Amino acid sequence: MLPLKCPLCGGQIIEQEVNHKVKGGGKVVVLKVRAYVCTECAERLYSLDSVKKLEKIKAQLESFR
């Protein structure tokens, strides 16, 4: 669900595709993910599904040590 206002500054939130860096096991990958982004302060908010997927990718990277 799209938040109405940024929890940090109160700015407008829009949904957009962003690049997100995931680090793990000495490796770094950059992924395109959907995020809610504040038009004022650029704070990013991620859905629970996105966070779970990013955590899974990080765990996979760490397993390749």
PDB file of N, CA, C, O and CB in Angstrom:
ATOM      1  N   MET A   1       0.836  -1.178   0.000  1.00  0.00           N
ATOM      2  CA  MET A   1       0.000   0.000   0.000  1.00  0.00           C
ATOM      3  C   MET A   1       0.883   1.243   0.000  1.00  0.00           C
ATOM      4  O   MET A   1       1.843   1.328   0.765  1.00  0.00           O
ATOM      5  CB  MET A   1      -0.953  -0.003   1.212  1.00  0.00           C
ATOM      6  N   LEU A   2       0.567   2.176  -0.831  1.00  0.00           N
ATOM      7  CA  LEU A   2       1.339   3.396  -0.997  1.00  0.00           C
ATOM      8  C   LEU A   2       1.090   4.360   0.160  1.00  0.00           C
ATOM      9  O   LEU A   2      -0.047   4.771   0.392  1.00  0.00           O
ATOM     10  CB  LEU A   2       0.997   4.063  -2.326  1.00  0.00           C
ATOM     11  N   PRO A   3       2.155   4.726   0.891  1.00  0.00           N
ATOM     12  CA  PRO A   3       1.967   5.719   1.949  1.00  0.00           C
ATOM     13  C   PRO A   3       1.603   7.075   1.336  1.00  0.00           C
ATOM     14  O   PRO A   3       2.026   7.385   0.222  1.00  0.00           O
ATOM     15  CB  PRO A   3       3.250   5.843   2.820  1.00  0.00           C
ATOM     16  N   LEU A   4       0.829   7.873   2.049  1.00  0.00           N
ATOM     17  CA  LEU A   4       0.404   9.161   1.530  1.00  0.00           C
ATOM     18  C   LEU A   4       1.490  10.221   1.639  1.00  0.00           C
ATOM     19  O   LEU A   4       1.632  11.067   0.756  1.00  0.00           O
ATOM     20  CB  LEU A   4      -0.827   9.622   2.255  1.00  0.00           C
ATOM     21  N   LYS A   5       2.259  10.173   2.728  1.00  0.00           N
ATOM     22  CA  LYS A   5       3.302  11.168   2.953  1.00  0.00           C
ATOM     23  C   LYS A   5       4.558  10.495   3.483  1.00  0.00           C
ATOM     24  O   LYS A   5       4.498   9.435   4.105  1.00  0.00           O
ATOM     25  CB  LYS A   5       2.819  12.254   3.932  1.00  0.00           C
ATOM     26  N   CYS A   6       5.687  11.127   3.228  1.00  0.00           N
ATOM     27  CA  CYS A   6       6.972  10.630   3.711  1.00  0.00           C
ATOM     28  C   CYS A   6       6.995  10.678   5.243  1.00  0.00           C
ATOM     29  O   CYS A   6       6.639  11.698   5.833  1.00  0.00           O
ATOM     30  CB  CYS A   6       8.145  11.463   3.115  1.00  0.00           C
ATOM     31  N   PRO A   7       7.409   9.586   5.889  1.00  0.00           N
ATOM     32  CA  PRO A   7       7.462   9.577   7.350  1.00  0.00           C
ATOM     33  C   PRO A   7       8.564  10.476   7.915  1.00  0.00           C
ATOM     34  O   PRO A   7       8.536  10.814   9.098  1.00  0.00           O
ATOM     35  CB  PRO A   7       7.663   8.165   7.842  1.00  0.00           C
ATOM     36  N   LEU A   8       9.536  10.865   7.081  1.00  0.00           N
ATOM     37  CA  LEU A   8      10.623  11.713   7.565  1.00  0.00           C
ATOM     38  C   LEU A   8      10.337  13.200   7.427  1.00  0.00           C
ATOM     39  O   LEU A   8      10.549  13.971   8.363  1.00  0.00           O
ATOM     40  CB  LEU A   8      11.884  11.385   6.832  1.00  0.00           C
ATOM     41  N   CYS A   9       9.845  13.605   6.232  1.00  0.00           N
ATOM     42  CA  CYS A   9       9.699  15.044   5.978  1.00  0.00           C
ATOM     43  C   CYS A   9       8.273  15.472   5.633  1.00  0.00           C
ATOM     44  O   CYS A   9       7.979  16.666   5.572  1.00  0.00           O
ATOM     45  CB  CYS A   9      10.612  15.448   4.862  1.00  0.00           C
ATOM     46  N   GLY A  10       7.393  14.501   5.408  1.00  0.00           N
ATOM     47  CA  GLY A  10       6.019  14.828   5.055  1.00  0.00           C
ATOM     48  C   GLY A  10       5.803  15.105   3.581  1.00  0.00           C
ATOM     49  O   GLY A  10       4.707  15.501   3.183  1.00  0.00           O
ATOM     50  N   GLY A  11       6.837  14.902   2.757  1.00  0.00           N
ATOM     51  CA  GLY A  11       6.743  15.136   1.320  1.00  0.00           C
ATOM     52  C   GLY A  11       5.887  14.096   0.615  1.00  0.00           C
ATOM     53  O   GLY A  11       5.500  13.086   1.203  1.00  0.00           O
ATOM     54  N   GLN A  12       5.598  14.357  -0.648  1.00  0.00           N
ATOM     55  CA  GLN A  12       4.790  13.440  -1.456  1.00  0.00           C
ATOM     56  C   GLN A  12       5.595  12.195  -1.809  1.00  0.00           C
ATOM     57  O   GLN A  12       6.792  12.272  -2.086  1.00  0.00           O
ATOM     58  CB  GLN A  12       4.293  14.137  -2.740  1.00  0.00           C
ATOM     59  N   ILE A  13       4.922  11.051  -1.796  1.00  0.00           N
ATOM     60  CA  ILE A  13       5.539   9.771  -2.129  1.00  0.00           C
ATOM     61  C   ILE A  13       5.050   9.330  -3.507  1.00  0.00           C
ATOM     62  O   ILE A  13       3.856   9.388  -3.802  1.00  0.00           O
ATOM     63  CB  ILE A  13       5.211   8.693  -1.050  1.00  0.00           C
ATOM     64  N   ILE A  14       5.990   8.887  -4.345  1.00  0.00           N
ATOM     65  CA  ILE A  14       5.629   8.321  -5.646  1.00  0.00           C
ATOM     66  C   ILE A  14       6.266   6.939  -5.767  1.00  0.00           C
ATOM     67  O   ILE A  14       7.304   6.672  -5.161  1.00  0.00           O
ATOM     68  CB  ILE A  14       6.087   9.255  -6.822  1.00  0.00           C
ATOM     69  N   GLU A  15       5.645   6.072  -6.545  1.00  0.00           N
ATOM     70  CA  GLU A  15       6.209   4.745  -6.785  1.00  0.00           C
ATOM     71  C   GLU A  15       7.039   4.815  -8.057  1.00  0.00           C
ATOM     72  O   GLU A  15       6.597   5.353  -9.072  1.00  0.00           O
ATOM     73  CB  GLU A  15       5.089   3.652  -6.898  1.00  0.00           C
ATOM     74  N   GLN A  16       8.248   4.266  -7.992  1.00  0.00           N
ATOM     75  CA  GLN A  16       9.106   4.248  -9.179  1.00  0.00           C
ATOM     76  C   GLN A  16      10.121   3.119  -9.078  1.00  0.00           C
ATOM     77  O   GLN A  16      10.326   2.536  -8.013  1.00  0.00           O
ATOM     78  CB  GLN A  16       9.827   5.602  -9.355  1.00  0.00           C
ATOM     79  N   GLU A  17      10.747   2.826 -10.209  1.00  0.00           N
ATOM     80  CA  GLU A  17      11.799   1.813 -10.254  1.00  0.00           C
ATOM     81  C   GLU A  17      13.124   2.479  -9.905  1.00  0.00           C
ATOM     82  O   GLU A  17      13.466   3.528 -10.452  1.00  0.00           O
ATOM     83  CB  GLU A  17      11.868   1.127 -11.658  1.00  0.00           C
ATOM     84  N   VAL A  18      13.873   1.855  -8.983  1.00  0.00           N
ATOM     85  CA  VAL A  18      15.151   2.407  -8.549  1.00  0.00           C
ATOM     86  C   VAL A  18      16.222   1.324  -8.607  1.00  0.00           C
ATOM     87  O   VAL A  18      15.914   0.132  -8.629  1.00  0.00           O
ATOM     88  CB  VAL A  18      15.042   2.991  -7.119  1.00  0.00           C
ATOM     89  N   ASN A  19      17.468   1.745  -8.633  1.00  0.00           N
ATOM     90  CA  ASN A  19      18.592   0.827  -8.509  1.00  0.00           C
ATOM     91  C   ASN A  19      18.886   0.652  -7.027  1.00  0.00           C
ATOM     92  O   ASN A  19      18.986   1.630  -6.287  1.00  0.00           O
ATOM     93  CB  ASN A  19      19.852   1.350  -9.284  1.00  0.00           C
ATOM     94  N   HIS A  20      19.023  -0.590  -6.599  1.00  0.00           N
ATOM     95  CA  HIS A  20      19.303  -0.883  -5.195  1.00  0.00           C
ATOM     96  C   HIS A  20      20.516  -1.793  -5.125  1.00  0.00           C
ATOM     97  O   HIS A  20      20.555  -2.838  -5.775  1.00  0.00           O
ATOM     98  CB  HIS A  20      18.074  -1.539  -4.495  1.00  0.00           C
ATOM     99  N   LYS A  21      21.510  -1.395  -4.333  1.00  0.00           N
ATOM    100  CA  LYS A  21      22.746  -2.150  -4.190  1.00  0.00           C
ATOM    101  C   LYS A  21      22.604  -3.145  -3.039  1.00  0.00           C
ATOM    102  O   LYS A  21      22.198  -2.780  -1.935  1.00  0.00           O
ATOM    103  CB  LYS A  21      23.949  -1.200  -3.951  1.00  0.00           C
ATOM    104  N   VAL A  22      22.946  -4.414  -3.315  1.00  0.00           N
ATOM    105  CA  VAL A  22      22.926  -5.461  -2.287  1.00  0.00           C
ATOM    106  C   VAL A  22      24.348  -5.975  -2.131  1.00  0.00           C
ATOM    107  O   VAL A  22      24.986  -6.363  -3.110  1.00  0.00           O
ATOM    108  CB  VAL A  22      21.933  -6.631  -2.661  1.00  0.00           C
ATOM    109  N   LYS A  23      24.847  -5.978  -0.891  1.00  0.00           N
ATOM    110  CA  LYS A  23      26.202  -6.452  -0.602  1.00  0.00           C
ATOM    111  C   LYS A  23      26.124  -7.701   0.257  1.00  0.00           C
ATOM    112  O   LYS A  23      25.283  -7.808   1.150  1.00  0.00           O
ATOM    113  CB  LYS A  23      27.040  -5.355   0.105  1.00  0.00           C
ATOM    114  N   GLY A  24      27.012  -8.642  -0.025  1.00  0.00           N
ATOM    115  CA  GLY A  24      27.063  -9.856   0.778  1.00  0.00           C
ATOM    116  C   GLY A  24      28.210 -10.731   0.341  1.00  0.00           C
ATOM    117  O   GLY A  24      28.436 -10.896  -0.857  1.00  0.00           O
ATOM    118  N   GLY A  25      28.939 -11.297   1.283  1.00  0.00           N
ATOM    119  CA  GLY A  25      30.032 -12.209   0.969  1.00  0.00           C
ATOM    120  C   GLY A  25      31.127 -11.575   0.132  1.00  0.00           C
ATOM    121  O   GLY A  25      31.767 -12.252  -0.673  1.00  0.00           O
ATOM    122  N   GLY A  26      31.345 -10.285   0.315  1.00  0.00           N
ATOM    123  CA  GLY A  26      32.374  -9.594  -0.454  1.00  0.00           C
ATOM    124  C   GLY A  26      31.969  -9.283  -1.885  1.00  0.00           C
ATOM    125  O   GLY A  26      32.792  -8.833  -2.682  1.00  0.00           O
ATOM    126  N   LYS A  27      30.721  -9.517  -2.207  1.00  0.00           N
ATOM    127  CA  LYS A  27      30.218  -9.258  -3.554  1.00  0.00           C
ATOM    128  C   LYS A  27      29.157  -8.153  -3.495  1.00  0.00           C
ATOM    129  O   LYS A  27      28.549  -7.916  -2.451  1.00  0.00           O
ATOM    130  CB  LYS A  27      29.628 -10.558  -4.187  1.00  0.00           C
ATOM    131  N   VAL A  28      28.949  -7.487  -4.625  1.00  0.00           N
ATOM    132  CA  VAL A  28      27.941  -6.427  -4.728  1.00  0.00           C
ATOM    133  C   VAL A  28      27.160  -6.638  -6.019  1.00  0.00           C
ATOM    134  O   VAL A  28      27.747  -6.858  -7.078  1.00  0.00           O
ATOM    135  CB  VAL A  28      28.601  -4.999  -4.694  1.00  0.00           C
ATOM    136  N   VAL A  29      25.840  -6.572  -5.928  1.00  0.00           N
ATOM    137  CA  VAL A  29      24.994  -6.605  -7.115  1.00  0.00           C
ATOM    138  C   VAL A  29      24.070  -5.390  -7.069  1.00  0.00           C
ATOM    139  O   VAL A  29      23.682  -4.929  -5.996  1.00  0.00           O
ATOM    140  CB  VAL A  29      24.172  -7.943  -7.197  1.00  0.00           C
ATOM    141  N   VAL A  30      23.731  -4.889  -8.235  1.00  0.00           N
ATOM    142  CA  VAL A  30      22.801  -3.777  -8.337  1.00  0.00           C
ATOM    143  C   VAL A  30      21.547  -4.289  -9.034  1.00  0.00           C
ATOM    144  O   VAL A  30      21.608  -4.829 -10.138  1.00  0.00           O
ATOM    145  CB  VAL A  30      23.432  -2.565  -9.110  1.00  0.00           C
ATOM    146  N   LEU A  31      20.420  -4.111  -8.372  1.00  0.00           N
ATOM    147  CA  LEU A  31      19.147  -4.618  -8.871  1.00  0.00           C
ATOM    148  C   LEU A  31      18.173  -3.474  -9.097  1.00  0.00           C
ATOM    149  O   LEU A  31      18.227  -2.458  -8.405  1.00  0.00           O
ATOM    150  CB  LEU A  31      18.552  -5.640  -7.895  1.00  0.00           C
ATOM    151  N   LYS A  32      17.288  -3.641 -10.061  1.00  0.00           N
ATOM    152  CA  LYS A  32      16.196  -2.691 -10.259  1.00  0.00           C
ATOM    153  C   LYS A  32      14.996  -3.204  -9.487  1.00  0.00           C
ATOM    154  O   LYS A  32      14.543  -4.327  -9.708  1.00  0.00           O
ATOM    155  CB  LYS A  32      15.855  -2.506 -11.780  1.00  0.00           C
ATOM    156  N   VAL A  33      14.477  -2.379  -8.574  1.00  0.00           N
ATOM    157  CA  VAL A  33      13.320  -2.761  -7.764  1.00  0.00           C
ATOM    158  C   VAL A  33      12.333  -1.604  -7.701  1.00  0.00           C
ATOM    159  O   VAL A  33      12.700  -0.449  -7.914  1.00  0.00           O
ATOM    160  CB  VAL A  33      13.756  -3.180  -6.338  1.00  0.00           C
ATOM    161  N   ARG A  34      11.084  -1.923  -7.406  1.00  0.00           N
ATOM    162  CA  ARG A  34      10.059  -0.899  -7.208  1.00  0.00           C
ATOM    163  C   ARG A  34      10.177  -0.379  -5.786  1.00  0.00           C
ATOM    164  O   ARG A  34      10.353  -1.157  -4.848  1.00  0.00           O
ATOM    165  CB  ARG A  34       8.625  -1.462  -7.484  1.00  0.00           C
ATOM    166  N   ALA A  35      10.081   0.922  -5.625  1.00  0.00           N
ATOM    167  CA  ALA A  35      10.154   1.536  -4.300  1.00  0.00           C
ATOM    168  C   ALA A  35       9.235   2.743  -4.268  1.00  0.00           C
ATOM    169  O   ALA A  35       8.864   3.292  -5.306  1.00  0.00           O
ATOM    170  CB  ALA A  35      11.613   1.943  -3.943  1.00  0.00           C
ATOM    171  N   TYR A  36       8.878   3.144  -3.063  1.00  0.00           N
ATOM    172  CA  TYR A  36       8.136   4.376  -2.851  1.00  0.00           C
ATOM    173  C   TYR A  36       9.183   5.430  -2.493  1.00  0.00           C
ATOM    174  O   TYR A  36       9.920   5.269  -1.520  1.00  0.00           O
ATOM    175  CB  TYR A  36       7.023   4.221  -1.717  1.00  0.00           C
ATOM    176  N   VAL A  37       9.249   6.503  -3.272  1.00  0.00           N
ATOM    177  CA  VAL A  37      10.303   7.492  -3.119  1.00  0.00           C
ATOM    178  C   VAL A  37       9.697   8.861  -2.826  1.00  0.00           C
ATOM    179  O   VAL A  37       8.749   9.290  -3.483  1.00  0.00           O
ATOM    180  CB  VAL A  37      11.183   7.548  -4.380  1.00  0.00           C
ATOM    181  N   CYS A  38      10.263   9.539  -1.827  1.00  0.00           N
ATOM    182  CA  CYS A  38       9.799  10.882  -1.482  1.00  0.00           C
ATOM    183  C   CYS A  38      10.329  11.872  -2.515  1.00  0.00           C
ATOM    184  O   CYS A  38      11.512  11.854  -2.857  1.00  0.00           O
ATOM    185  CB  CYS A  38      10.257  11.282  -0.046  1.00  0.00           C
ATOM    186  N   THR A  39       9.444  12.735  -3.008  1.00  0.00           N
ATOM    187  CA  THR A  39       9.851  13.742  -3.996  1.00  0.00           C
ATOM    188  C   THR A  39      10.621  14.892  -3.359  1.00  0.00           C
ATOM    189  O   THR A  39      11.230  15.693  -4.068  1.00  0.00           O
ATOM    190  CB  THR A  39       8.630  14.288  -4.722  1.00  0.00           C
ATOM    191  N   GLU A  40      10.604  14.985  -2.029  1.00  0.00           N
ATOM    192  CA  GLU A  40      11.303  16.073  -1.329  1.00  0.00           C
ATOM    193  C   GLU A  40      12.691  15.657  -0.841  1.00  0.00           C
ATOM    194  O   GLU A  40      13.685  16.313  -1.154  1.00  0.00           O
ATOM    195  CB  GLU A  40      10.470  16.548  -0.145  1.00  0.00           C
ATOM    196  N   CYS A  41      12.755  14.567  -0.073  1.00  0.00           N
ATOM    197  CA  CYS A  41      14.037  14.186   0.545  1.00  0.00           C
ATOM    198  C   CYS A  41      14.655  12.924  -0.056  1.00  0.00           C
ATOM    199  O   CYS A  41      15.755  12.533   0.332  1.00  0.00           O
ATOM    200  CB  CYS A  41      13.844  13.980   2.027  1.00  0.00           C
ATOM    201  N   ALA A  42      13.962  12.284  -0.997  1.00  0.00           N
ATOM    202  CA  ALA A  42      14.437  11.082  -1.701  1.00  0.00           C
ATOM    203  C   ALA A  42      14.499   9.835  -0.822  1.00  0.00           C
ATOM    204  O   ALA A  42      15.105   8.838  -1.213  1.00  0.00           O
ATOM    205  CB  ALA A  42      15.800  11.342  -2.274  1.00  0.00           C
ATOM    206  N   GLU A  43      13.881   9.876   0.359  1.00  0.00           N
ATOM    207  CA  GLU A  43      13.798   8.683   1.211  1.00  0.00           C
ATOM    208  C   GLU A  43      13.100   7.577   0.423  1.00  0.00           C
ATOM    209  O   GLU A  43      12.113   7.820  -0.272  1.00  0.00           O
ATOM    210  CB  GLU A  43      13.032   8.988   2.553  1.00  0.00           C
ATOM    211  N   ARG A  44      13.631   6.348   0.543  1.00  0.00           N
ATOM    212  CA  ARG A  44      13.037   5.203  -0.147  1.00  0.00           C
ATOM    213  C   ARG A  44      12.361   4.283   0.852  1.00  0.00           C
ATOM    214  O   ARG A  44      12.904   3.988   1.917  1.00  0.00           O
ATOM    215  CB  ARG A  44      14.103   4.431  -0.947  1.00  0.00           C
ATOM    216  N   LEU A  45      11.173   3.838   0.494  1.00  0.00           N
ATOM    217  CA  LEU A  45      10.432   2.865   1.281  1.00  0.00           C
ATOM    218  C   LEU A  45      10.166   1.671   0.378  1.00  0.00           C
ATOM    219  O   LEU A  45       9.814   1.835  -0.790  1.00  0.00           O
ATOM    220  CB  LEU A  45       9.095   3.469   1.852  1.00  0.00           C
ATOM    221  N   TYR A  46      10.338   0.456   0.926  1.00  0.00           N
ATOM    222  CA  TYR A  46      10.179  -0.755   0.135  1.00  0.00           C
ATOM    223  C   TYR A  46       9.039  -1.595   0.688  1.00  0.00           C
ATOM    224  O   TYR A  46       8.784  -1.594   1.892  1.00  0.00           O
ATOM    225  CB  TYR A  46      11.483  -1.565   0.114  1.00  0.00           C
ATOM    226  N   SER A  47       8.359  -2.308  -0.193  1.00  0.00           N
ATOM    227  CA  SER A  47       7.292  -3.207   0.240  1.00  0.00           C
ATOM    228  C   SER A  47       7.917  -4.382   0.984  1.00  0.00           C
ATOM    229  O   SER A  47       9.106  -4.665   0.835  1.00  0.00           O
ATOM    230  CB  SER A  47       6.442  -3.703  -0.976  1.00  0.00           C
ATOM    231  N   LEU A  48       7.107  -5.057   1.781  1.00  0.00           N
ATOM    232  CA  LEU A  48       7.576  -6.222   2.530  1.00  0.00           C
ATOM    233  C   LEU A  48       8.076  -7.306   1.579  1.00  0.00           C
ATOM    234  O   LEU A  48       9.082  -7.957   1.861  1.00  0.00           O
ATOM    235  CB  LEU A  48       6.455  -6.777   3.426  1.00  0.00           C
ATOM    236  N   ASP A  49       7.387  -7.506   0.461  1.00  0.00           N
ATOM    237  CA  ASP A  49       7.831  -8.502  -0.528  1.00  0.00           C
ATOM    238  C   ASP A  49       9.205  -8.156  -1.078  1.00  0.00           C
ATOM    239  O   ASP A  49      10.057  -9.034  -1.216  1.00  0.00           O
ATOM    240  CB  ASP A  49       6.822  -8.606  -1.679  1.00  0.00           C
ATOM    241  N   SER A  50       9.427  -6.883  -1.394  1.00  0.00           N
ATOM    242  CA  SER A  50      10.727  -6.453  -1.919  1.00  0.00           C
ATOM    243  C   SER A  50      11.823  -6.679  -0.893  1.00  0.00           C
ATOM    244  O   SER A  50      12.904  -7.156  -1.237  1.00  0.00           O
ATOM    245  CB  SER A  50      10.684  -4.974  -2.326  1.00  0.00           C
ATOM    246  N   VAL A  51      11.559  -6.343   0.360  1.00  0.00           N
ATOM    247  CA  VAL A  51      12.555  -6.520   1.420  1.00  0.00           C
ATOM    248  C   VAL A  51      12.907  -7.998   1.569  1.00  0.00           C
ATOM    249  O   VAL A  51      14.081  -8.342   1.709  1.00  0.00           O
ATOM    250  CB  VAL A  51      12.032  -5.953   2.764  1.00  0.00           C
ATOM    251  N   LYS A  52      11.915  -8.864   1.540  1.00  0.00           N
ATOM    252  CA  LYS A  52      12.169 -10.309   1.662  1.00  0.00           C
ATOM    253  C   LYS A  52      13.034 -10.809   0.510  1.00  0.00           C
ATOM    254  O   LYS A  52      13.953 -11.601   0.719  1.00  0.00           O
ATOM    255  CB  LYS A  52      10.840 -11.091   1.699  1.00  0.00           C
ATOM    256  N   LYS A  53      12.741 -10.344  -0.711  1.00  0.00           N
ATOM    257  CA  LYS A  53      13.535 -10.759  -1.873  1.00  0.00           C
ATOM    258  C   LYS A  53      14.970 -10.252  -1.765  1.00  0.00           C
ATOM    259  O   LYS A  53      15.908 -10.986  -2.075  1.00  0.00           O
ATOM    260  CB  LYS A  53      12.893 -10.248  -3.172  1.00  0.00           C
ATOM    261  N   LEU A  54      15.150  -9.006  -1.330  1.00  0.00           N
ATOM    262  CA  LEU A  54      16.494  -8.445  -1.179  1.00  0.00           C
ATOM    263  C   LEU A  54      17.273  -9.190  -0.104  1.00  0.00           C
ATOM    264  O   LEU A  54      18.468  -9.436  -0.270  1.00  0.00           O
ATOM    265  CB  LEU A  54      16.418  -6.950  -0.837  1.00  0.00           C
ATOM    266  N   GLU A  55      16.622  -9.551   0.992  1.00  0.00           N
ATOM    267  CA  GLU A  55      17.287 -10.312   2.052  1.00  0.00           C
ATOM    268  C   GLU A  55      17.689 -11.705   1.559  1.00  0.00           C
ATOM    269  O   GLU A  55      18.754 -12.208   1.917  1.00  0.00           O
ATOM    270  CB  GLU A  55      16.369 -10.430   3.283  1.00  0.00           C
ATOM    271  N   LYS A  56      16.844 -12.321   0.745  1.00  0.00           N
ATOM    272  CA  LYS A  56      17.160 -13.641   0.197  1.00  0.00           C
ATOM    273  C   LYS A  56      18.384 -13.555  -0.724  1.00  0.00           C
ATOM    274  O   LYS A  56      19.264 -14.415  -0.673  1.00  0.00           O
ATOM    275  CB  LYS A  56      15.942 -14.216  -0.574  1.00  0.00           C
ATOM    276  N   ILE A  57      18.436 -12.528  -1.554  1.00  0.00           N
ATOM    277  CA  ILE A  57      19.576 -12.345  -2.453  1.00  0.00           C
ATOM    278  C   ILE A  57      20.853 -12.110  -1.651  1.00  0.00           C
ATOM    279  O   ILE A  57      21.909 -12.646  -1.986  1.00  0.00           O
ATOM    280  CB  ILE A  57      19.325 -11.165  -3.418  1.00  0.00           C
ATOM    281  N   LYS A  58      20.754 -11.305  -0.587  1.00  0.00           N
ATOM    282  CA  LYS A  58      21.921 -11.055   0.260  1.00  0.00           C
ATOM    283  C   LYS A  58      22.412 -12.361   0.890  1.00  0.00           C
ATOM    284  O   LYS A  58      23.617 -12.611   0.933  1.00  0.00           O
ATOM    285  CB  LYS A  58      21.583 -10.022   1.361  1.00  0.00           C
ATOM    286  N   ALA A  59      21.499 -13.185   1.373  1.00  0.00           N
ATOM    287  CA  ALA A  59      21.874 -14.471   1.971  1.00  0.00           C
ATOM    288  C   ALA A  59      22.552 -15.379   0.939  1.00  0.00           C
ATOM    289  O   ALA A  59      23.509 -16.083   1.261  1.00  0.00           O
ATOM    290  CB  ALA A  59      20.630 -15.172   2.558  1.00  0.00           C
ATOM    291  N   GLN A  60      22.055 -15.358  -0.292  1.00  0.00           N
ATOM    292  CA  GLN A  60      22.687 -16.164  -1.348  1.00  0.00           C
ATOM    293  C   GLN A  60      24.091 -15.669  -1.639  1.00  0.00           C
ATOM    294  O   GLN A  60      25.001 -16.475  -1.832  1.00  0.00           O
ATOM    295  CB  GLN A  60      21.847 -16.132  -2.632  1.00  0.00           C
ATOM    296  N   LEU A  61      24.284 -14.350  -1.675  1.00  0.00           N
ATOM    297  CA  LEU A  61      25.623 -13.810  -1.900  1.00  0.00           C
ATOM    298  C   LEU A  61      26.570 -14.221  -0.786  1.00  0.00           C
ATOM    299  O   LEU A  61      27.722 -14.572  -1.041  1.00  0.00           O
ATOM    300  CB  LEU A  61      25.575 -12.289  -2.013  1.00  0.00           C
ATOM    301  N   GLU A  62      26.084 -14.177   0.450  1.00  0.00           N
ATOM    302  CA  GLU A  62      26.930 -14.533   1.595  1.00  0.00           C
ATOM    303  C   GLU A  62      27.283 -16.016   1.607  1.00  0.00           C
ATOM    304  O   GLU A  62      28.307 -16.402   2.171  1.00  0.00           O
ATOM    305  CB  GLU A  62      26.232 -14.163   2.898  1.00  0.00           C
ATOM    306  N   SER A  63      26.452 -16.848   0.995  1.00  0.00           N
ATOM    307  CA  SER A  63      26.737 -18.287   0.982  1.00  0.00           C
ATOM    308  C   SER A  63      27.840 -18.650  -0.017  1.00  0.00           C
ATOM    309  O   SER A  63      28.346 -19.772   0.005  1.00  0.00           O
ATOM    310  CB  SER A  63      25.468 -19.067   0.650  1.00  0.00           C
ATOM    311  N   PHE A  64      28.217 -17.715  -0.890  1.00  0.00           N
ATOM    312  CA  PHE A  64      29.265 -17.986  -1.884  1.00  0.00           C
ATOM    313  C   PHE A  64      30.656 -17.627  -1.398  1.00  0.00           C
ATOM    314  O   PHE A  64      31.580 -17.558  -2.209  1.00  0.00           O
ATOM    315  CB  PHE A  64      28.976 -17.232  -3.150  1.00  0.00           C
ATOM    316  N   ARG A  65      30.838 -17.401  -0.131  1.00  0.00           N
ATOM    317  CA  ARG A  65      32.157 -17.028   0.415  1.00  0.00           C
ATOM    318  C   ARG A  65      33.183 -18.077   0.144  1.00  0.00           C
ATOM    319  O   ARG A  65      34.341 -17.923   0.533  1.00  0.00           O
ATOM    320  CB  ARG A  65      32.077 -16.782   1.900  1.00  0.00           C
TER     321      ARG A  65
END
